[in-house]
Each structure stands twice: as structure tokens, then as C-alpha cells.
Amino acid sequence: MTGASVSPYEGHVPVLRLGGILLVTLQGDLYDSTAEQLQQDIGETVSDSTVTGVVIDLSGVEIVDSFMGRVLSDVAAMTKLLAAQTVVAGMRPAVAITLVELGLTLPGLRTALNTEDAMRLLGAQVSALPRNGRARRESP
């Protein structure tokens, strides 16, 4: 992807762990290889720990394409299989319109207006889980 005002990620996107929730903040565009590495990093971190939620903050993303939409959908499906939920936060209206125009419904992906709302949404789900935090639940 090209054309964003913020430089694209060329190597690695930081994945921060806040308790049982991973926070991924995207600023600008991702190269395809970096998006695939991000997907792998999230999967490994969720499977190797007691992570129960993933927040992907898209507030710094101005443009998405079908590949990025597929990556988001794949992350949501993967985390669901690993007993975690994914919430996308801060999606700009233009990004949402593009995803709709591309026909990407992103099943299994929940959304929130901002990162704080996403954390609150996951926090409510996490508090309803058993103590070990690894119970399997269907998303609505």
C-alpha cells in the first residue's frame, strides 16, 4: 500500500501486552510482509500466553486494501480459535466505506470507536471468563 502521509512500516509492528490484552497500534500503511509478520506475532503471543483479547487500533490508518482487510479477518479468526477476541478500534469512516465497497464483512471482528472503548469491551468479556481465562466462547 502507498499514498499515506505517515511512513509505512518496513519491519516490525510493536505488539504491547497490557494484562491479558494485546494492543497493536497501526500508524500509516503496512507492507504486505510486515502485515504477515504482525499476524504471526499476534498468533504466537496469544498461543504462548493467557491473552484473552487483541485490540488493533486503526486510527492512524487512512487507506486499506483487500489484503489488509483479509489480514484483519484472519487475525480475528485465528484469535477466536485460540480462545481470544479481537476488537478493531478507531476505524476512520473512509476505511469503513472502503471495506464495505470491497465486500469485506470481516466475520468475527468486533469494533469500537476508540481504544478505550475496545479495552472496556474486552475487559467486560474477560471478567466473565473463568479464572484461567482460557474458556472457549462463541462471539455474537
C-alpha positions in Angstrom: 0.0 0.0 0.0 1.2 3.5 -0.7 0.0 7.1 -0.5 -0.4 7.6 3.2 1.1 10.7 4.9 2.7 8.5 7.6 5.6 6.3 6.6 4.8 2.7 6.1 6.1 0.1 8.4 9.1 -1.7 6.9 10.0 -4.2 9.6 8.1 -4.9 12.7 4.9 -3.5 14.3 5.1 -3.4 18.1 2.6 -5.6 20.0 2.2 -4.4 23.6 0.8 -6.6 26.3 -1.5 -5.0 28.9 -2.5 -7.7 31.3 -4.5 -10.2 29.3 -4.9 -7.9 26.3 -2.6 -7.2 23.4 -2.6 -3.7 22.0 -1.5 -3.2 18.4 -1.4 0.4 17.1 -1.0 0.9 13.4 0.2 4.2 12.1 0.2 4.5 8.3 0.4 1.7 5.8 1.8 -1.7 6.3 3.9 -3.5 3.7 2.4 -7.0 2.9 5.4 -8.8 4.5 5.1 -6.7 7.7 1.3 -7.4 7.9 2.0 -11.1 7.6 4.7 -10.9 10.3 2.2 -9.0 12.5 -0.3 -11.8 12.0 2.3 -14.4 13.0 3.4 -12.3 16.1 -0.1 -12.0 17.3 -0.8 -15.7 16.9 2.4 -16.7 18.7 1.8 -14.3 21.6 -1.8 -15.4 22.0 -1.0 -19.1 21.9 2.0 -18.8 24.3 0.2 -16.9 27.0 -3.1 -16.2 28.7 -4.1 -13.4 26.4 -7.8 -13.2 26.0 -8.2 -10.2 23.8 -6.5 -8.3 21.0 -7.1 -4.6 20.2 -6.0 -3.4 16.8 -6.1 0.4 16.7 -6.5 1.7 13.1 -6.9 5.3 14.0 -3.6 6.1 12.2 -4.6 4.2 9.0 -6.0 6.2 6.2 -6.2 3.6 3.4 -6.9 -0.1 3.4 -6.9 -2.6 0.6 -8.3 -6.1 0.2 -5.1 -7.7 1.5 -5.2 -5.7 4.8 -8.9 -6.5 5.2 -8.1 -10.2 4.8 -5.3 -9.9 7.4 -7.7 -8.3 9.9 -10.2 -11.0 9.2 -7.6 -13.8 9.5 -6.3 -12.3 12.8 -9.9 -12.4 14.2 -10.4 -16.0 13.1 -7.1 -17.1 14.4 -7.5 -15.4 17.8 -11.0 -16.9 18.1 -9.6 -20.4 17.6 -7.1 -19.6 20.3 -9.9 -18.5 22.7 -9.3 -14.8 22.4 -11.4 -12.0 21.0 -10.3 -9.3 18.5 -11.6 -5.7 18.5 -10.7 -3.1 15.9 -10.7 0.4 17.3 -10.6 3.8 15.8 -11.6 2.9 12.2 -12.0 6.1 10.1 -15.2 6.4 8.1 -13.3 6.3 4.8 -11.7 3.0 5.9 -15.1 1.5 6.8 -16.5 2.7 3.5 -13.6 1.1 1.6 -14.1 -2.2 3.4 -17.8 -2.2 2.6 -17.1 -1.4 -1.1 -14.5 -4.2 -1.2 -17.3 -6.6 0.1 -15.3 -7.5 3.2 -17.6 -8.3 6.1 -14.8 -9.3 8.5 -16.7 -12.0 10.4 -15.6 -12.5 14.0 -14.2 -9.0 14.2 -15.8 -6.6 16.7 -15.4 -2.9 16.5 -15.1 0.1 18.9 -15.0 3.8 18.3 -11.6 4.1 20.2 -9.0 2.1 22.0 -10.5 3.0 25.4 -13.9 1.6 24.4 -12.2 -1.5 22.9 -10.3 -2.2 26.2 -13.6 -1.7 28.1 -15.4 -4.1 25.8 -12.7 -6.8 26.2 -12.5 -6.1 29.9 -16.2 -6.9 30.3 -15.7 -10.2 28.4 -12.6 -11.1 30.4 -14.3 -10.5 33.7 -17.0 -13.1 32.7 -14.4 -15.8 32.0 -13.3 -18.4 34.5 -10.1 -17.7 36.4 -7.7 -19.4 34.0 -9.0 -17.1 31.2 -8.9 -19.8 28.5 -12.5 -20.8 28.3 -13.8 -21.1 24.7 -16.8 -18.8 23.9 -18.6 -18.1 20.7 -18.7 -14.5 19.6 -22.1 -12.9 18.9 
